[in-house]
């Protein structure tokens, strides 16, 4: 099996060819939005941080921003900063240029003399990049060059018994084709971490998975908090999930059954191929953000209650096995797997159908979140703003 994508000088090929308008901080986000609205083929993100942060939060923000720029779905980058943020635009530009040969330019609102002057220069630069991107031809690539993120959000009882296992079957199929997958949301491994750890390809990876869950609980306890106060969410409970353990046992099924070859920190890029897990929050938008920054070309997202979330850089394919949710939120849902619940499709059949769907997305089919132009971003923080 092959897919058609855009060749990159570094890393995997892109399945999209965006010009990314990237803010260094919250104060540059609105200017980025206006610039992107003026340029065909441009996308922007709204970034809510970048200033008044402790060092660890700044490091995470920089990892995410450089990861977005490096993502294979991005052709080139126009950076817009304010001028007094923690990491200025020219410094971020140099960081990105040190990692990739993509075209990157940057502007500072204070330096340029305000928003209108910055917009004028940034739009010109973005239009030139978009014109260059439009001349790039797609090429055929083997599925071994495909990296898919796996996410769930707004889960209900149908998630753990139907849509998550079906996505797990898809993950196994992709890995057997030579592709790689990343499953995140480590707080939603708690209670089932011993089951997940059995898939580890080595004793070291087994111990890493267990330690991540132990550390997560200790981190929250140190702040006087209990992870079970936020997990399961009210929507999860209304959908039939009673405990974090129960939610976790369903959550980990979407990762499939193949050996786990690597454990990643948030937003870190894989160094191995196969089944991978990433240590992230259970907050779905934050997890999607981290997997996009890690270089995923597409993300499959299971939901029982329904969600509109999407990402500007990476297509997010929404899957539900709740018949009511699919009919009620048809404008947001991409795939209906409720036939599993009715006993009409097996998990094997459903995995095969999902492979067809994700293959179509890899070849250019827009997800519903993409068609809306949704762009949800959340960067996990170590502690409060300062």
QUIVENFEN-V538891 format. One record per helix or strand of 3 or more residues. SS is the DSSP state (2 for helix, 1 for strand). FROM is the first residue (numbers start at 0). TO is the last residue. Records with the same first field share a line. If there is no record, write none. Layout:
SS->FROM-TO / FROM-TO
This chain:
1->1-5 / 17-22 / 41-43 / 73-80 / 102-107 / 138-141 / 146-151 / 179-182 / 259-263 / 274-277 / 297-301 / 314-319
2->25-36 / 54-69 / 88-98 / 108-111 / 114-132 / 142-144 / 156-175 / 185-188 / 192-196 / 202-221 / 226-228 / 233-237 / 243-254 / 283-292 / 322-327 / 337-340 / 346-361 / 367-371
